[in-house]
């Protein structure tokens, strides 16, 4: 079969004849223009539907200015460029740190642009940052957004030790700015401590020696009041007292339970062997203290199971309890303190823990 373009058929000779209509059908009486219109309607489905391009709606400068002036900016990346002008080819004044506090520069003389935000830093330096690289949020969402982005990066396996240091430093800096109080303050301080723990854990894992790395040494010095060093294992860890003191200063806040959990989890793992006082002290200072302070906390069931399992292993055979005469005052003191704690925790937890402590007292106080 010999195919020909439709355009050639439409443009040659009488339309009715070309398309096979009989001469007597009456169709040929219509004008050529009318026939073309008719066949355009009939064969319209054979042609591609016209594409309508919608114009991208541009935000008015006045709307941009209003939106930016009522928002706070979170920098969720490492090394964001601060440009002199709203142009990627303009000079880079410096690179911004993760979460570095910046504010919208309402005094900027340049007209607002969809892709750029004029900002001012804490030191007074002004410039422009890419809008697509940051999170611009209402003031009420600033803290939750900052912590979400920080935790996302801290937990990422693709973030190196240097980046984790930067994120940790930023959180401590922001928490100490005086902008947050009460629930918000204890939450950001607890999170900052958690980020410090993750950063130090990575340092220990990678066996990074601060003596050979000046920047790491400076990082440890900045946080030395929150850290402890175990000479036996040559590792650093966050002092659990950092979190306990936070609880003592801000008791019964919305996030104190979380801080208590971090305090318990930050307790260093000690190889007590058969040293009864050491084993009891480790339980009392960590998980039992949490139960005492937070009888309805989120981690009560988890910690109760752990304590009961440890105590059961110690008391299942009373004759094997290492309470050799004369029993030291340190062991007696630990047992008495644990009984006092267990007497004031939740009734269900008390019922599970207290009987084991009473067995210890019976064997060690003869």
Secondary structure by P-SEA (a helix, b strand, c coil): cbbbbaaaaacccccccccccccccccccccaaaaaaaaaaaaccccccbbbbbccccccaaaaaaaaaabbbbbccccccccccccccccccccccccccccccccccccccccccccccccccccccccccbbbbcccaaaaaaaaaaaaaaacccccaaaaaaaaaaaaaaaacccccaaaaaaaaaaaaaaaaaaaaaaaaacccccccaaaaaaaaacccccccccccccccccaaaaaaaaaacccccaaaaaaaaaaaaccccccccaaaaaaaaaaacaaaaaaacccccaaaaaaaaaaaaaaaaccccccccccccccaaaaaaaaaaaaaaacccaaaaaacaaaaaaaaaaaac
